[in-house]
Amino acid sequence: MAKVSNGSSAKRMTMTINGIIRPASAAPDHVTIRVNDTETSWSLPGATPHEAVYSAAIEAMFQADAAGVTHLTLQTPANLVRRQVTGEWATESPALRRVSLIYELFRIDFDDVDWIKGPA
């Protein structure tokens, strides 16, 4: 069931998803989520960079949900995923469609999830 702020003060958080958008890098399946100055990093062997962005978004939602966040802002330089989740671009890849559906299941737990372009 989705959290509802019911007029009380909403808890907001911005999380940065980074380090996964350069397929030419040595570890394109490496994920970093940053909240303020605290980073959580892990590796997703065999994942495409875009699958890693979706996975990082889902992990960010787990962390935000545990902190009681109702309004989440995800900041990432990954244009493809940001534009897919906002409906601007279609999701063509079957693998990305699967993870995007999982993302949508977690998204309903928030009053609002915004995606903004962030630093690389």
N, C-alpha and C positions, 0 to 999 in steps of 0.2 A: 504494500500500500504506500502511496506517495505521501511524503511529508507535506503538511500544509502549514503555512506560517500563521494563519488565522489572525492576521492583523498585528501579531506581536512582532518584536524586532527580528528581522530576518538575519541569519548569519551568512555572511558572504566570504568567499575565499577565491583567490586567484592562484592557479597552479600552472607552471611552465613545463611543457613537454618538449624535450630537446635531445639532440645528439643522435638522431635517427633518420635524418632526411637526406643524407649524402650516400647514395649507393656506392660511390667510388671509395668511400672510407674503408679503413681496415676492418671495422666492425659495424656494418650497416644494421645489424640486428640488436645493437646496444641501445638501451632505453634509459633516460634520466628524467625524473620528475622532480621539480624544484618548487618548494613552498618557502617563501622568504629566503633564508640562507641555508636551509636544510635540503639535501639532495638524497633521493632514493634511486639507486641504479641497479640494473640487472641486464641479463642477456637473453635473447630469444633465438636460439640457434635455428636456422632455416627459415626464419620469418622474413618477409619482405619489409622494407622500410615502412610502407603504409600499414601493413598488419601490425607492426610494432607501435605505430602511432595510436591505432585503435586500442591495442592492448594497454598502452600507457594511459589512455583516457579512461578505460575501465578501472585500472588500478587507482587512478586519481579519484574516481568516483567512490571506490571503496574507502579510501583515506578520508575523503570529504564527508561521506556518510557517517563514518565513525566519529568525526569531529562535530557532528550535528549541523553541518552546512546545509542551507536550503537554496542558496544561489551560488552557483559555481561558474567561474570563468576559467576556461582552458586557453592558454596562450601557446601557440606553436608556429614555427615557420613552415609547416607542412601544408601547402595550399590544397592539395588534392583531398585530403581527409577533411579539412576544415570546410571546403566547398561541398563535399558530399554530405556531411552531417547537417549542413544548413539548407540542403535541397537545391543548391545552385547547380551542382553537377550530379549526373546519374552514377550509380555504382554498378559498373559492368562486370567486374571480376567476381566469379562465384565465391572465392575465398574471402574477398572483401565484403561481399554481401552477407556472408555468415557472421563475420565479426561485427559488421555494422548493425545487424539485428540484435546481437548480444549487447552492444553499446546502447541501443534503443531500450532494451529491457531495463538496464540500469539507469538510464536517463529519467525514467518516470518517477524515480525516487526524489527528484528535485523540483522545486518550483520553477527554476530557471537554470539552463546551462548555456552559456555564451561561449563562442569561439572567437578569438581575436588573433591577428597576426602578431607573432612575437619574434624575438631575436633568434638568430641561428647560433 
